[in-house]
Amino acid sequence: MIERLVYTALTRGLSAYATNSDTLYTELFGGIYQLDPAEIEDIRKYFLRLPPKVYIGYPRAALDEHPSYFIFLAGEQQPDFALNDFGGSGAAVGPALPGGGYQAIPGASVLSSIWTHNYTVLCLAQGGPEPCLWMYEVAKSVFLAAKLYFIRNAIQLVTLAGSDVAPQEPYAPAQLYGRSLTFRCQREFSQADTAEGLQRAFRVDGLTMPTPQPDPSGPISRIEILPRSQ
């Protein structure tokens, strides 16, 4: 559930901007963008007056005047394999040892693969395109600053991308302004099957008869076998 890590990083970063608004907005918008101090002060006052909200999922609720971020999965795939999808048999999946490492559990398996995840961080705001652009730049700076946080949580190769979007009903009012920030990363999917309870399910040959779905036309009372035409 990487979206929770993205959510936590963004909310913590926004909190830091609110706490250190006298310096962070100037360092961001007055640095590489060289905005006038008066405009930077307008940006700072805007976010202090309307702190952005952060949600997981598509925008479905009625939006108020606060700018809002929406985090949702845009797609994921398994581009690489880890040891043919197996981290090993009898692998180190037990409890941690006092001197470091983990205790191996005999007969255990570790299912492992490398996944690439793409999450969309949708920025929506009212009152013109400028507030949406400010939101986008703040989110970029937060994710770049959170690099070590993501690494500590096994999130690797974080890259960012973005584009303008046109909000569409029914997910967001069309009069809002939007910009999309794509958060792309890689992470190992690893599952310890300590008693091989999952593996045993696939050691039985043959096919399973699927459960038939109810027929809306009603049950079949009998089957008629028609004679072959001569």
N, C-alpha and C positions, 0 to 999 in steps of 0.2 A: 504494500500500500504506500507507494512512493508519494502519492498526492498528499499524504499527511506530513511527510518531510518537507515538501514544497510549501504547504500551508504554514507549517511551523516556522520555516525560514522567513517567509514573507511577513507573517505577523510580528515576529521578533524584530525584523528589520524596520518595519513601519513604526514600531514602538520606539526604536532607537532614533529614528528621524524626528519623532514627536518630542523625545526627551532632549535631543541635541539639535533642535531646529535652528539655533543661532549660527551653527557652524556647518552642518551637513548640507543644507540646501545651497549655501554659498560655495562649498567645496565642489558640489556636483554641477550646478548650473553656472557658476562663475568661473569654473576651471576650464574644461575643454570646450564649453559652449560660449563662454565669454558674454553672458547676459548682463544687462545693466543691473546695478544694485537695487534700483527701484522695482524692476520686474521680479527679481529674486525675492524681494520682500513681499510682493503680491502672491507669489507661489507659496511662500512660507505661511502667510496669513490664511490662504485658501485651505491648506491642509490642516492647519490648526482649527479652523472653523468647521471644516467638514472632513473629519478623519476617515480615510478609506475603510471600507468593509471588505472582508475576505470570506469567500464561500467555496465549498467543494461541490462541483456539479454545475450543470447548465443553469443559466439565470431563468428561474421560473416564478419566483415571488415578485410581487409588485415592488419596484425599485423607488426609493425615496431620492432626495437630492444629493445624498452622499455618493461620491464615486465608489465603485465597487470592482473587486477582482473576483473572477470565477475560474476555478482550477478544475480541469477535467481531462480525461485520457483521450488523446487524439489518435493513438495507435501504438502498438508494440509488436515486436517480432523477435524470433530466436535466430540471430544471425550466426552464432558460434556454438560449438559443442564443447563440453568439458569432459574429457576422458570418455568419449562415447556416451555422454549423458550419465555416467556413473562416476561419482567421486571415490568409489572404492568399496570393497567388501570388508567388513570388520574395520571400518574407518574410525577415525577419532571423533566420535559423536557423543561420547559420554560426558559426565560432569567434569568441570575444570579441576586440574590437579594443583596442589599448593605450589609446586616449583615451576609451574607453567605448563601449557599444553592441556590436552584433554585425555580422559580415560577411554580406551577403545572398548567397544561392546562387541563380543564375538557374534558373528552371524548377522550383524547390522549392515545396511546398505545406505548410501547417500546418493540421492538423485540430484544431479547437478547439471545446469546449463546456463549459458550467458544470454541475457536478454537486452534488447535496446528498447527504451521507453520514450515516447513522445507525449508530453503533456502541454496542453494549451492553457496559458494564463491570460484570460480575456479581460481587458481593461475597458470599462464602460463609464461614461461620465456625461453630465448635462452641461449646458451653457457654452457650447462651442468646442472646437477641436483641441484647444490649448490644454484644458485640464486633463484630457485623455493622454496627451503627449507627456505631460508632467508625470502622470501615473506610470506610464511605460518606462520612462527613464529612471524613476525611483526603483521600480521593480528590477530593472537590469542591474543597477548598482547593488541592490540587496543580494541578488543571487551570485554576483561576482564576489562580494565580500564573504559569502557563506561557503566558500570553496572547502575550507577545512571541516566545516560542519557536515557537509555532504560526504567527504571522504571518511570521516569517522563513522558514518552510517552506511559504509560500503557502496556509496554512490560514486561511480567513476565516469570520467570522460564527459563532463557536463559541457554542453554547447548550447548557445542561445541563438534564436532567430526570431524574426518578427515581420508583421505586415499589417496594413490597415484592413479593417473589416467593416462591413455595413450591417448593423444589427437588423434582424428580421424577426417578424412575428412568427410564432407566439412566444419565442424565447426572450425577446427584449423589445421594448418600444422602438419603433423605427426612427424616432427623433433623437435618440441617443447617439453619441459618438463613440467609436470603438477602435481599439488596436489590439492585435493579438501578439503575445509573446510566447514563443515555443521553447519549452524546456526539454532538452534531449539529453539522455544519460544512458549509461550501461550499468547493469547490476547482475550479480550471479543469483540465480534461483537455485536454492539448495534445500532439500528436504531430507531429514534423517528418518529412515524407515527402520527403527531400532529392532523390532521383532519380525521384520519383513512381512508384516501383516498386509501391506499393499502388494508386495511382489507375489505373494502366494495366490492372489486373485487371478493371476495371468499364467498359472502353471497347469491349468486345466484345458485340454484340447476340446475342440468343437465350438459350435456357435450357439448362442443363446437365442431362444425364440422371443422376439419382441412382444410386448403386451399390446394387443390390438386396441385402437382407439374406438370409442363409441361411434356407431354408424347413425347419422341423423335420420336415415330413412327407416330405421328400426332393425330389429334382429332378423336374421335369415332363418325362416322356419324349416326349410328343406331345400335341397339342391336337386334340380331336375337335370337328368342326363338325357339330352336329346339324341334320337337315333341318327346314325350317319346317313347322309343322303346317298342314294344309289347313283 
